[in-house]
Amino acid sequence: MSLYTVLGMGLVFVGMVLVVNGVWLLGIGSDRDVAVLNYFVGGLTLLIALWWAFGGSASEGTPFNAAGTLLFSFTYLWVGTNAWRGEDDQRAFGWYCIMVTILAIPTGWFVWQLGDVGLASLWWIWAILWATFWLLLGLQKSEYTRPIGWYTLVVGIATGGAGYVMAAGLWPWA
């Protein structure tokens, strides 16, 4: 399987979990119910990252691809755990999100330099998303919960759509 078809498969599910998490931020859904999909997607992206990091010639991925994917894996596994436990104080996770933002911005630039305008754009909208979670959780600005929920939902739709196109082998920058 090509790098893009595997990435696309993962991004379809990342899109789904972002939509569910966005709806959850808007007050729809229970913590434990949301936790389940976060665990599944965190686990799936973890498997993809491990395959890219250690799959040898069977994988077209690189440790760089794996590292970027692990940012997602740890995000969803952490969200799932916090949701399952009903954790109120998520400041540590919020600070993790700003560190991911700092990594996502130059990752978008590197991908842009490789000629993939679409994936670079995704990295930048994800960077904004992680920054909003830092604002919401790390800085505890709960007054922004609804707009962040809507942004999460929209990013989920864009991510899932892009993933579908990649998985189908139709990504124009592949």
Summary of the structure (lengths in Angstrom):
residues: 174
radius of gyration: 15.4
end to end distance: 13.0
largest distance: 48.7
contacts: 591
relative contact order: 0.19
helix: 83%
strand: 0%
